[in-house]
Amino acid sequence: MTVKTIDPNGHTWEEVRETLLTPEERAASSLRVAMMVELIKARAEQGISQKKLEELSGVSQPVIARMEKGHTSPQLDTFLKVLAPLGKTLYIGDIPSEALIDPEE
């Protein structure tokens, strides 16, 4: 995969992200992306359209689309409603030590 630059100085998104975002913001962003990717993947694996997921979950298709695009931060109960028909749930577990943010940094 080729890494694309995003500015005239030849910086990549990762380089810009490191400069603009705090470690906490980067961790939150990564978590949102992971959740979005898992939602899209689960829906695709089961062959369920956004419209069908609307019927199964009670969450409107436009909201599901915004969730998948990362254009919204849904309430926890909304996210759980969308996950349930896909046979998924949220899991609370320990954060791997390499992902922990040192508050002294």
Backbone atoms as SQL, in Angstrom:
CREATE TABLE atoms (id INTEGER PRIMARY KEY, chain TEXT, resi INTEGER, resn TEXT, atom TEXT, x REAL, y REAL, z REAL);
INSERT INTO atoms VALUES
  (1, 'A', 1, 'MET', 'N', 0.839, -1.178, 0.000),
  (2, 'A', 1, 'MET', 'CA', 0.000, 0.000, 0.000),
  (3, 'A', 1, 'MET', 'C', 0.884, 1.240, 0.000),
  (4, 'A', 2, 'THR', 'N', 0.558, 2.196, -0.847),
  (5, 'A', 2, 'THR', 'CA', 1.315, 3.430, -0.940),
  (6, 'A', 2, 'THR', 'C', 0.775, 4.432, 0.076),
  (7, 'A', 3, 'VAL', 'N', 1.687, 5.078, 0.810),
  (8, 'A', 3, 'VAL', 'CA', 1.283, 6.105, 1.764),
  (9, 'A', 3, 'VAL', 'C', 1.201, 7.419, 1.017),
  (10, 'A', 4, 'LYS', 'N', 0.047, 8.049, 1.066),
  (11, 'A', 4, 'LYS', 'CA', -0.155, 9.304, 0.347),
  (12, 'A', 4, 'LYS', 'C', 0.125, 10.492, 1.250),
  (13, 'A', 5, 'THR', 'N', 0.715, 11.507, 0.647),
  (14, 'A', 5, 'THR', 'CA', 0.925, 12.747, 1.384),
  (15, 'A', 5, 'THR', 'C', -0.346, 13.569, 1.312),
  (16, 'A', 6, 'ILE', 'N', -0.545, 14.415, 2.329),
  (17, 'A', 6, 'ILE', 'CA', -1.779, 15.202, 2.358),
  (18, 'A', 6, 'ILE', 'C', -1.533, 16.699, 2.378),
  (19, 'A', 7, 'ASP', 'N', -0.273, 17.120, 2.361),
  (20, 'A', 7, 'ASP', 'CA', -0.006, 18.549, 2.320),
  (21, 'A', 7, 'ASP', 'C', 1.188, 18.824, 1.414),
  (22, 'A', 8, 'PRO', 'N', 1.395, 20.092, 1.045),
  (23, 'A', 8, 'PRO', 'CA', 2.480, 20.433, 0.117),
  (24, 'A', 8, 'PRO', 'C', 3.877, 20.104, 0.647),
  (25, 'A', 9, 'ASN', 'N', 4.013, 19.944, 1.952),
  (26, 'A', 9, 'ASN', 'CA', 5.310, 19.630, 2.537),
  (27, 'A', 9, 'ASN', 'C', 5.606, 18.138, 2.546),
  (28, 'A', 10, 'GLY', 'N', 4.691, 17.336, 2.003),
  (29, 'A', 10, 'GLY', 'CA', 4.920, 15.902, 1.900),
  (30, 'A', 10, 'GLY', 'C', 4.593, 15.106, 3.138),
  (31, 'A', 11, 'HIS', 'N', 3.824, 15.683, 4.071),
  (32, 'A', 11, 'HIS', 'CA', 3.455, 14.971, 5.288),
  (33, 'A', 11, 'HIS', 'C', 2.316, 13.993, 5.025),
  (34, 'A', 12, 'THR', 'N', 2.352, 12.875, 5.725),
  (35, 'A', 12, 'THR', 'CA', 1.271, 11.897, 5.657),
  (36, 'A', 12, 'THR', 'C', 0.228, 12.252, 6.718),
  (37, 'A', 13, 'TRP', 'N', -0.939, 11.607, 6.617),
  (38, 'A', 13, 'TRP', 'CA', -1.981, 11.837, 7.626),
  (39, 'A', 13, 'TRP', 'C', -1.470, 11.466, 9.010),
  (40, 'A', 14, 'GLU', 'N', -0.752, 10.366, 9.132),
  (41, 'A', 14, 'GLU', 'CA', -0.244, 9.940, 10.447),
  (42, 'A', 14, 'GLU', 'C', 0.679, 10.999, 11.043),
  (43, 'A', 15, 'GLU', 'N', 1.523, 11.613, 10.225),
  (44, 'A', 15, 'GLU', 'CA', 2.424, 12.658, 10.727),
  (45, 'A', 15, 'GLU', 'C', 1.635, 13.880, 11.190),
  (46, 'A', 16, 'VAL', 'N', 0.652, 14.254, 10.416),
  (47, 'A', 16, 'VAL', 'CA', -0.181, 15.408, 10.784),
  (48, 'A', 16, 'VAL', 'C', -0.993, 15.086, 12.027),
  (49, 'A', 17, 'ARG', 'N', -1.543, 13.879, 12.089),
  (50, 'A', 17, 'ARG', 'CA', -2.343, 13.440, 13.239),
  (51, 'A', 17, 'ARG', 'C', -1.525, 13.507, 14.528),
  (52, 'A', 18, 'GLU', 'N', -0.266, 13.080, 14.467),
  (53, 'A', 18, 'GLU', 'CA', 0.615, 13.121, 15.636),
  (54, 'A', 18, 'GLU', 'C', 0.834, 14.556, 16.115),
  (55, 'A', 19, 'THR', 'N', 0.862, 15.496, 15.189),
  (56, 'A', 19, 'THR', 'CA', 1.099, 16.897, 15.518),
  (57, 'A', 19, 'THR', 'C', -0.150, 17.578, 16.070),
  (58, 'A', 20, 'LEU', 'N', -1.290, 17.274, 15.475),
  (59, 'A', 20, 'LEU', 'CA', -2.518, 18.001, 15.808),
  (60, 'A', 20, 'LEU', 'C', -3.276, 17.452, 17.011),
  (61, 'A', 21, 'LEU', 'N', -3.191, 16.147, 17.231),
  (62, 'A', 21, 'LEU', 'CA', -4.014, 15.525, 18.262),
  (63, 'A', 21, 'LEU', 'C', -3.184, 15.115, 19.471),
  (64, 'A', 22, 'THR', 'N', -3.801, 15.224, 20.634),
  (65, 'A', 22, 'THR', 'CA', -3.166, 14.753, 21.859),
  (66, 'A', 22, 'THR', 'C', -3.213, 13.226, 21.865),
  (67, 'A', 23, 'PRO', 'N', -2.417, 12.575, 22.704),
  (68, 'A', 23, 'PRO', 'CA', -2.504, 11.111, 22.786),
  (69, 'A', 23, 'PRO', 'C', -3.924, 10.626, 23.119),
  (70, 'A', 24, 'GLU', 'N', -4.620, 11.357, 23.971),
  (71, 'A', 24, 'GLU', 'CA', -5.987, 10.979, 24.338),
  (72, 'A', 24, 'GLU', 'C', -6.919, 11.080, 23.142),
  (73, 'A', 25, 'GLU', 'N', -6.758, 12.154, 22.351),
  (74, 'A', 25, 'GLU', 'CA', -7.595, 12.329, 21.164),
  (75, 'A', 25, 'GLU', 'C', -7.289, 11.258, 20.120),
  (76, 'A', 26, 'ARG', 'N', -6.018, 10.894, 19.972),
  (77, 'A', 26, 'ARG', 'CA', -5.654, 9.836, 19.030),
  (78, 'A', 26, 'ARG', 'C', -6.254, 8.504, 19.464),
  (79, 'A', 27, 'ALA', 'N', -6.220, 8.217, 20.764),
  (80, 'A', 27, 'ALA', 'CA', -6.794, 6.963, 21.268),
  (81, 'A', 27, 'ALA', 'C', -8.302, 6.934, 21.039),
  (82, 'A', 28, 'ALA', 'N', -8.979, 8.040, 21.307),
  (83, 'A', 28, 'ALA', 'CA', -10.430, 8.109, 21.109),
  (84, 'A', 28, 'ALA', 'C', -10.770, 7.959, 19.630),
  (85, 'A', 29, 'SER', 'N', -9.992, 8.600, 18.773),
  (86, 'A', 29, 'SER', 'CA', -10.209, 8.506, 17.333),
  (87, 'A', 29, 'SER', 'C', -10.025, 7.068, 16.852),
  (88, 'A', 30, 'SER', 'N', -8.982, 6.419, 17.323),
  (89, 'A', 30, 'SER', 'CA', -8.725, 5.033, 16.928),
  (90, 'A', 30, 'SER', 'C', -9.857, 4.115, 17.370),
  (91, 'A', 31, 'LEU', 'N', -10.380, 4.341, 18.558),
  (92, 'A', 31, 'LEU', 'CA', -11.491, 3.537, 19.058),
  (93, 'A', 31, 'LEU', 'C', -12.738, 3.732, 18.198),
  (94, 'A', 32, 'ARG', 'N', -13.044, 4.997, 17.857),
  (95, 'A', 32, 'ARG', 'CA', -14.211, 5.266, 16.998),
  (96, 'A', 32, 'ARG', 'C', -14.060, 4.575, 15.642),
  (97, 'A', 33, 'VAL', 'N', -12.864, 4.650, 15.069),
  (98, 'A', 33, 'VAL', 'CA', -12.626, 4.011, 13.776),
  (99, 'A', 33, 'VAL', 'C', -12.795, 2.497, 13.896),
  (100, 'A', 34, 'ALA', 'N', -12.252, 1.898, 14.943),
  (101, 'A', 34, 'ALA', 'CA', -12.376, 0.449, 15.136),
  (102, 'A', 34, 'ALA', 'C', -13.835, 0.038, 15.271),
  (103, 'A', 35, 'MET', 'N', -14.620, 0.814, 16.003),
  (104, 'A', 35, 'MET', 'CA', -16.042, 0.496, 16.171),
  (105, 'A', 35, 'MET', 'C', -16.777, 0.595, 14.834),
  (106, 'A', 36, 'MET', 'N', -16.478, 1.627, 14.062),
  (107, 'A', 36, 'MET', 'CA', -17.104, 1.838, 12.768),
  (108, 'A', 36, 'MET', 'C', -16.756, 0.682, 11.824),
  (109, 'A', 37, 'VAL', 'N', -15.485, 0.299, 11.796),
  (110, 'A', 37, 'VAL', 'CA', -15.038, -0.783, 10.920),
  (111, 'A', 37, 'VAL', 'C', -15.725, -2.094, 11.297),
  (112, 'A', 38, 'GLU', 'N', -15.825, -2.392, 12.582),
  (113, 'A', 38, 'GLU', 'CA', -16.470, -3.638, 13.025),
  (114, 'A', 38, 'GLU', 'C', -17.956, -3.653, 12.666),
  (115, 'A', 39, 'LEU', 'N', -18.622, -2.512, 12.785),
  (116, 'A', 39, 'LEU', 'CA', -20.034, -2.423, 12.424),
  (117, 'A', 39, 'LEU', 'C', -20.216, -2.712, 10.939),
  (118, 'A', 40, 'ILE', 'N', -19.419, -2.063, 10.106),
  (119, 'A', 40, 'ILE', 'CA', -19.509, -2.256, 8.661),
  (120, 'A', 40, 'ILE', 'C', -19.194, -3.713, 8.298),
  (121, 'A', 41, 'LYS', 'N', -18.152, -4.249, 8.900),
  (122, 'A', 41, 'LYS', 'CA', -17.731, -5.626, 8.623),
  (123, 'A', 41, 'LYS', 'C', -18.820, -6.630, 9.009),
  (124, 'A', 42, 'ALA', 'N', -19.399, -6.467, 10.187),
  (125, 'A', 42, 'ALA', 'CA', -20.441, -7.394, 10.650),
  (126, 'A', 42, 'ALA', 'C', -21.659, -7.348, 9.736),
  (127, 'A', 43, 'ARG', 'N', -22.035, -6.144, 9.333),
  (128, 'A', 43, 'ARG', 'CA', -23.201, -6.002, 8.457),
  (129, 'A', 43, 'ARG', 'C', -22.921, -6.639, 7.093),
  (130, 'A', 44, 'ALA', 'N', -21.721, -6.405, 6.562),
  (131, 'A', 44, 'ALA', 'CA', -21.357, -6.956, 5.253),
  (132, 'A', 44, 'ALA', 'C', -21.266, -8.482, 5.303),
  (133, 'A', 45, 'GLU', 'N', -20.671, -9.019, 6.351),
  (134, 'A', 45, 'GLU', 'CA', -20.533, -10.482, 6.480),
  (135, 'A', 45, 'GLU', 'C', -21.885, -11.176, 6.506),
  (136, 'A', 46, 'GLN', 'N', -22.878, -10.494, 7.046),
  (137, 'A', 46, 'GLN', 'CA', -24.207, -11.101, 7.149),
  (138, 'A', 46, 'GLN', 'C', -25.113, -10.720, 5.978),
  (139, 'A', 47, 'GLY', 'N', -24.596, -9.869, 5.085),
  (140, 'A', 47, 'GLY', 'CA', -25.370, -9.473, 3.911),
  (141, 'A', 47, 'GLY', 'C', -26.592, -8.644, 4.249),
  (142, 'A', 48, 'ILE', 'N', -26.487, -7.851, 5.302),
  (143, 'A', 48, 'ILE', 'CA', -27.616, -7.032, 5.744),
  (144, 'A', 48, 'ILE', 'C', -27.416, -5.598, 5.259),
  (145, 'A', 49, 'SER', 'N', -28.407, -5.072, 4.567),
  (146, 'A', 49, 'SER', 'CA', -28.338, -3.683, 4.107),
  (147, 'A', 49, 'SER', 'C', -28.599, -2.745, 5.284),
  (148, 'A', 50, 'GLN', 'N', -28.262, -1.495, 5.102),
  (149, 'A', 50, 'GLN', 'CA', -28.561, -0.510, 6.145),
  (150, 'A', 50, 'GLN', 'C', -30.068, -0.429, 6.371),
  (151, 'A', 51, 'LYS', 'N', -30.836, -0.537, 5.304),
  (152, 'A', 51, 'LYS', 'CA', -32.298, -0.473, 5.424),
  (153, 'A', 51, 'LYS', 'C', -32.821, -1.659, 6.233),
  (154, 'A', 52, 'LYS', 'N', -32.280, -2.861, 5.967),
  (155, 'A', 52, 'LYS', 'CA', -32.705, -4.048, 6.728),
  (156, 'A', 52, 'LYS', 'C', -32.294, -3.908, 8.192),
  (157, 'A', 53, 'LEU', 'N', -31.090, -3.360, 8.434),
  (158, 'A', 53, 'LEU', 'CA', -30.641, -3.147, 9.810),
  (159, 'A', 53, 'LEU', 'C', -31.543, -2.145, 10.522),
  (160, 'A', 54, 'GLU', 'N', -32.074, -1.177, 9.789),
  (161, 'A', 54, 'GLU', 'CA', -33.044, -0.245, 10.360),
  (162, 'A', 54, 'GLU', 'C', -34.269, -1.015, 10.857),
  (163, 'A', 55, 'GLU', 'N', -34.769, -1.922, 10.034),
  (164, 'A', 55, 'GLU', 'CA', -35.944, -2.715, 10.407),
  (165, 'A', 55, 'GLU', 'C', -35.660, -3.580, 11.629),
  (166, 'A', 56, 'LEU', 'N', -34.476, -4.170, 11.677),
  (167, 'A', 56, 'LEU', 'CA', -34.123, -5.078, 12.764),
  (168, 'A', 56, 'LEU', 'C', -33.804, -4.361, 14.077),
  (169, 'A', 57, 'SER', 'N', -33.251, -3.160, 13.975),
  (170, 'A', 57, 'SER', 'CA', -32.764, -2.469, 15.167),
  (171, 'A', 57, 'SER', 'C', -33.681, -1.353, 15.666),
  (172, 'A', 58, 'GLY', 'N', -34.492, -0.810, 14.772),
  (173, 'A', 58, 'GLY', 'CA', -35.303, 0.353, 15.150),
  (174, 'A', 58, 'GLY', 'C', -34.548, 1.663, 15.056),
  (175, 'A', 59, 'VAL', 'N', -33.314, 1.614, 14.571),
  (176, 'A', 59, 'VAL', 'CA', -32.505, 2.824, 14.378),
  (177, 'A', 59, 'VAL', 'C', -32.587, 3.177, 12.901),
  (178, 'A', 60, 'SER', 'N', -32.898, 4.439, 12.589),
  (179, 'A', 60, 'SER', 'CA', -33.125, 4.825, 11.197),
  (180, 'A', 60, 'SER', 'C', -31.881, 4.636, 10.334),
  (181, 'A', 61, 'GLN', 'N', -32.129, 4.315, 9.059),
  (182, 'A', 61, 'GLN', 'CA', -31.038, 4.087, 8.105),
  (183, 'A', 61, 'GLN', 'C', -30.110, 5.295, 8.004),
  (184, 'A', 62, 'PRO', 'N', -30.613, 6.548, 7.965),
  (185, 'A', 62, 'PRO', 'CA', -29.684, 7.680, 7.909),
  (186, 'A', 62, 'PRO', 'C', -28.751, 7.751, 9.127),
  (187, 'A', 63, 'VAL', 'N', -29.243, 7.365, 10.295),
  (188, 'A', 63, 'VAL', 'CA', -28.391, 7.351, 11.492),
  (189, 'A', 63, 'VAL', 'C', -27.332, 6.269, 11.358),
  (190, 'A', 64, 'ILE', 'N', -27.723, 5.091, 10.857),
  (191, 'A', 64, 'ILE', 'CA', -26.764, 4.005, 10.644),
  (192, 'A', 64, 'ILE', 'C', -25.691, 4.447, 9.655),
  (193, 'A', 65, 'ALA', 'N', -26.097, 5.113, 8.582),
  (194, 'A', 65, 'ALA', 'CA', -25.139, 5.596, 7.585),
  (195, 'A', 65, 'ALA', 'C', -24.167, 6.593, 8.212),
  (196, 'A', 66, 'ARG', 'N', -24.676, 7.509, 9.026),
  (197, 'A', 66, 'ARG', 'CA', -23.800, 8.493, 9.688),
  (198, 'A', 66, 'ARG', 'C', -22.848, 7.805, 10.659),
  (199, 'A', 67, 'MET', 'N', -23.324, 6.771, 11.346),
  (200, 'A', 67, 'MET', 'CA', -22.459, 6.010, 12.254),
  (201, 'A', 67, 'MET', 'C', -21.318, 5.366, 11.469),
  (202, 'A', 68, 'GLU', 'N', -21.660, 4.729, 10.349),
  (203, 'A', 68, 'GLU', 'CA', -20.664, 4.021, 9.557),
  (204, 'A', 68, 'GLU', 'C', -19.652, 4.973, 8.921),
  (205, 'A', 69, 'LYS', 'N', -20.075, 6.178, 8.609),
  (206, 'A', 69, 'LYS', 'CA', -19.168, 7.164, 8.019),
  (207, 'A', 69, 'LYS', 'C', -18.372, 7.925, 9.078),
  (208, 'A', 70, 'GLY', 'N', -18.738, 7.728, 10.337),
  (209, 'A', 70, 'GLY', 'CA', -18.053, 8.443, 11.400),
  (210, 'A', 70, 'GLY', 'C', -18.505, 9.879, 11.542),
  (211, 'A', 71, 'HIS', 'N', -19.687, 10.180, 11.032),
  (212, 'A', 71, 'HIS', 'CA', -20.203, 11.540, 11.081),
  (213, 'A', 71, 'HIS', 'C', -21.015, 11.821, 12.340),
  (214, 'A', 72, 'THR', 'N', -21.115, 10.844, 13.202),
  (215, 'A', 72, 'THR', 'CA', -21.867, 11.030, 14.440),
  (216, 'A', 72, 'THR', 'C', -21.239, 10.175, 15.541),
  (217, 'A', 73, 'SER', 'N', -21.447, 10.600, 16.746),
  (218, 'A', 73, 'SER', 'CA', -21.056, 9.802, 17.912),
  (219, 'A', 73, 'SER', 'C', -22.346, 9.372, 18.593),
  (220, 'A', 74, 'PRO', 'N', -22.811, 8.161, 18.272),
  (221, 'A', 74, 'PRO', 'CA', -24.120, 7.746, 18.771),
  (222, 'A', 74, 'PRO', 'C', -24.126, 7.513, 20.271),
  (223, 'A', 75, 'GLN', 'N', -25.298, 7.657, 20.842),
  (224, 'A', 75, 'GLN', 'CA', -25.489, 7.304, 22.242),
  (225, 'A', 75, 'GLN', 'C', -25.223, 5.805, 22.383),
  (226, 'A', 76, 'LEU', 'N', -24.811, 5.403, 23.556),
  (227, 'A', 76, 'LEU', 'CA', -24.493, 3.997, 23.805),
  (228, 'A', 76, 'LEU', 'C', -25.690, 3.099, 23.497),
  (229, 'A', 77, 'ASP', 'N', -26.887, 3.487, 23.932),
  (230, 'A', 77, 'ASP', 'CA', -28.049, 2.628, 23.694),
  (231, 'A', 77, 'ASP', 'C', -28.359, 2.499, 22.205),
  (232, 'A', 78, 'THR', 'N', -28.103, 3.539, 21.430),
  (233, 'A', 78, 'THR', 'CA', -28.308, 3.482, 19.981),
  (234, 'A', 78, 'THR', 'C', -27.330, 2.492, 19.360),
  (235, 'A', 79, 'PHE', 'N', -26.068, 2.569, 19.768),
  (236, 'A', 79, 'PHE', 'CA', -25.061, 1.661, 19.230),
  (237, 'A', 79, 'PHE', 'C', -25.399, 0.214, 19.583),
  (238, 'A', 80, 'LEU', 'N', -25.834, -0.015, 20.817),
  (239, 'A', 80, 'LEU', 'CA', -26.205, -1.362, 21.240),
  (240, 'A', 80, 'LEU', 'C', -27.405, -1.891, 20.448),
  (241, 'A', 81, 'LYS', 'N', -28.367, -1.021, 20.136),
  (242, 'A', 81, 'LYS', 'CA', -29.528, -1.434, 19.335),
  (243, 'A', 81, 'LYS', 'C', -29.104, -1.904, 17.951),
  (244, 'A', 82, 'VAL', 'N', -28.094, -1.240, 17.378),
  (245, 'A', 82, 'VAL', 'CA', -27.610, -1.603, 16.052),
  (246, 'A', 82, 'VAL', 'C', -26.792, -2.892, 16.110),
  (247, 'A', 83, 'LEU', 'N', -26.034, -3.072, 17.167),
  (248, 'A', 83, 'LEU', 'CA', -25.186, -4.258, 17.285),
  (249, 'A', 83, 'LEU', 'C', -25.983, -5.539, 17.530),
  (250, 'A', 84, 'ALA', 'N', -27.043, -5.466, 18.318),
  (251, 'A', 84, 'ALA', 'CA', -27.781, -6.664, 18.731),
  (252, 'A', 84, 'ALA', 'C', -28.250, -7.523, 17.550),
  (253, 'A', 85, 'PRO', 'N', -28.899, -6.957, 16.516),
  (254, 'A', 85, 'PRO', 'CA', -29.332, -7.803, 15.405),
  (255, 'A', 85, 'PRO', 'C', -28.176, -8.428, 14.623),
  (256, 'A', 86, 'LEU', 'N', -26.982, -7.876, 14.796),
  (257, 'A', 86, 'LEU', 'CA', -25.797, -8.405, 14.126),
  (258, 'A', 86, 'LEU', 'C', -25.112, -9.471, 14.974),
  (259, 'A', 87, 'GLY', 'N', -25.707, -9.757, 16.143),
  (260, 'A', 87, 'GLY', 'CA', -25.122, -10.746, 17.043),
  (261, 'A', 87, 'GLY', 'C', -23.873, -10.230, 17.736),
  (262, 'A', 88, 'LYS', 'N', -23.772, -8.921, 17.887),
  (263, 'A', 88, 'LYS', 'CA', -22.596, -8.289, 18.487),
  (264, 'A', 88, 'LYS', 'C', -22.988, -7.516, 19.739),
  (265, 'A', 89, 'THR', 'N', -21.992, -7.238, 20.564),
  (266, 'A', 89, 'THR', 'CA', -22.187, -6.392, 21.731),
  (267, 'A', 89, 'THR', 'C', -20.877, -5.665, 21.994),
  (268, 'A', 90, 'LEU', 'N', -20.882, -4.755, 22.923),
  (269, 'A', 90, 'LEU', 'CA', -19.644, -4.100, 23.343),
  (270, 'A', 90, 'LEU', 'C', -19.008, -4.943, 24.427),
  (271, 'A', 91, 'TYR', 'N', -17.706, -4.891, 24.500),
  (272, 'A', 91, 'TYR', 'CA', -16.971, -5.638, 25.504),
  (273, 'A', 91, 'TYR', 'C', -16.109, -4.672, 26.292),
  (274, 'A', 92, 'ILE', 'N', -16.135, -4.778, 27.591),
  (275, 'A', 92, 'ILE', 'CA', -15.275, -3.964, 28.438),
  (276, 'A', 92, 'ILE', 'C', -14.204, -4.880, 28.996),
  (277, 'A', 93, 'GLY', 'N', -12.981, -4.544, 28.690),
  (278, 'A', 93, 'GLY', 'CA', -11.860, -5.369, 29.124),
  (279, 'A', 93, 'GLY', 'C', -10.658, -4.497, 29.413),
  (280, 'A', 94, 'ASP', 'N', -9.595, -5.143, 29.761),
  (281, 'A', 94, 'ASP', 'CA', -8.364, -4.426, 30.055),
  (282, 'A', 94, 'ASP', 'C', -7.760, -3.864, 28.775),
  (283, 'A', 95, 'ILE', 'N', -7.188, -2.681, 28.891),
  (284, 'A', 95, 'ILE', 'CA', -6.483, -2.067, 27.776),
  (285, 'A', 95, 'ILE', 'C', -5.077, -2.647, 27.756),
  (286, 'A', 96, 'PRO', 'N', -4.626, -3.081, 26.579),
  (287, 'A', 96, 'PRO', 'CA', -3.243, -3.590, 26.519),
  (288, 'A', 96, 'PRO', 'C', -2.270, -2.521, 27.003),
  (289, 'A', 97, 'SER', 'N', -1.263, -2.928, 27.734),
  (290, 'A', 97, 'SER', 'CA', -0.350, -1.951, 28.351),
  (291, 'A', 97, 'SER', 'C', 0.291, -1.027, 27.331),
  (292, 'A', 98, 'GLU', 'N', 0.574, -1.509, 26.123),
  (293, 'A', 98, 'GLU', 'CA', 1.200, -0.644, 25.122),
  (294, 'A', 98, 'GLU', 'C', 0.252, 0.452, 24.622),
  (295, 'A', 99, 'ALA', 'N', -1.045, 0.291, 24.868),
  (296, 'A', 99, 'ALA', 'CA', -2.009, 1.293, 24.446),
  (297, 'A', 99, 'ALA', 'C', -2.312, 2.316, 25.531),
  (298, 'A', 100, 'LEU', 'N', -1.847, 2.069, 26.735),
  (299, 'A', 100, 'LEU', 'CA', -2.114, 2.993, 27.834),
  (300, 'A', 100, 'LEU', 'C', -1.380, 4.299, 27.616),
  (301, 'A', 101, 'ILE', 'N', -2.018, 5.376, 28.010),
  (302, 'A', 101, 'ILE', 'CA', -1.446, 6.708, 27.876),
  (303, 'A', 101, 'ILE', 'C', -0.888, 7.120, 29.221),
  (304, 'A', 102, 'ASP', 'N', 0.366, 7.515, 29.242),
  (305, 'A', 102, 'ASP', 'CA', 1.000, 7.972, 30.471),
  (306, 'A', 102, 'ASP', 'C', 0.595, 9.409, 30.743),
  (307, 'A', 103, 'PRO', 'N', -0.161, 9.681, 31.815),
  (308, 'A', 103, 'PRO', 'CA', -0.624, 11.037, 32.093),
  (309, 'A', 103, 'PRO', 'C', 0.515, 11.994, 32.411),
  (310, 'A', 104, 'GLU', 'N', 1.703, 11.477, 32.679),
  (311, 'A', 104, 'GLU', 'CA', 2.862, 12.335, 32.980),
  (312, 'A', 104, 'GLU', 'C', 3.545, 12.834, 31.733),
  (313, 'A', 105, 'GLU', 'N', 3.178, 12.299, 30.554),
  (314, 'A', 105, 'GLU', 'CA', 3.836, 12.721, 29.306),
  (315, 'A', 105, 'GLU', 'C', 3.375, 14.074, 28.882);
